[in-house]
Amino acid sequence: MKKEKTILEYCSVCDEELEMPIIQRDSSNPHLVWVRCPKCNETKPVDFYQAAEELREGEEEFEEEFEEAEEEIKPVVPPPEPTRKKKPKKKAKEEEIKPEEIKIDPENAREYNPQETFQPGETIFHPKWNDYGVVLRRRRSGGGREIIEVHFEKLGEKKLIVNMKTAGSS
């Protein structure tokens, strides 16, 4: 039996770091994968470039603090083991639309683009899926990325990334 690939990722719902299985890769962005929390089943995107950059920054800060503390520590005391601890993230307010308010308006639909932002109630068109949908909710995922949940005519409910920064932008 083939073992599924997992990554260590923080879940804001469970408030802890867990080994999460990779459930999908994004063909339009090879550095982006979708993972699912094994405890609460929250699905969220993970950008490997962003995660690697955050890890490098954390290591640099630790090295500076360790060098300063090392000078103050008596030679008898062994240096502390490095630990990586994430601060619990605050839950953001979720914006959403009620299911009875769903009204798909193809005439006023905007084409889905992950770099743009969409609001609940807005009709979008996904060109790869050739399907229209209405944005139900807009929220932050556990990894701090912005997600919209869309009810499509043909595909049903799907989660999409929005307001995603492209490589090279700050």
C-alpha positions, 0 to 999 in steps of 0.5 A, a space after each residue: 500500500 502506498 503511503 500518502 505524503 504529509 507535511 507539518 502544518 498549523 491548524 487554526 481550528 485545532 490550534 496545533 501543528 499536525 502532520 497533514 496529508 497532501 490531498 491535491 496539487 495545484 497545476 497552475 502553481 507548482 508550489 501550492 498544495 492543498 492539505 487536510 487536517 486529520 482532526 477537524 478536516 479543514 482543507 487549506 492551501 500551503 505555499 511551499 515558497 512562503 513556508 520556506 521563507 518563514 522558516 528561514 526567517 525564524 532560524 535567523 532570529 533564533 541564531 541571533 538570540 542564541 548567540 546573545 544568550 550564549 555570552 551570558 550563560 555560564 560554561 557549565 550550563 549546556 545550551 538549550 535545544 532549539 524549539 519551533 513554536 507557533 503563536 496561536 492565531 486569532 480567528 478572523 470574522 467570516 463573511 458569508 451569504 445564506 443559502 437562500 440568498 444564492 442568485 447566480 447572475 451570469 450577465 454580471 459575473 467576473 472571471 475568477 483570478 486568484 490574484 483578485 478579491 471577491 465578496 459574498 454574493 458576487 457571481 464569478 465564472 471559472 474559465 477552466 471549469 466553464 461554470 458559474 457560481 456565487 461566492 458564499 463565504 470569504 475567510 482566512 484559512 489556518 495558514 493565513 491565506 484568503 479563501 472563498 467558498 463558492 456554490 457552482 451550478 454544475 460542481 457544487 461547493 468549492 473552495 478557491 484561493 483569492 488575493 494571492 500574491 504572485 512571485 516577486 510581489 510584496 
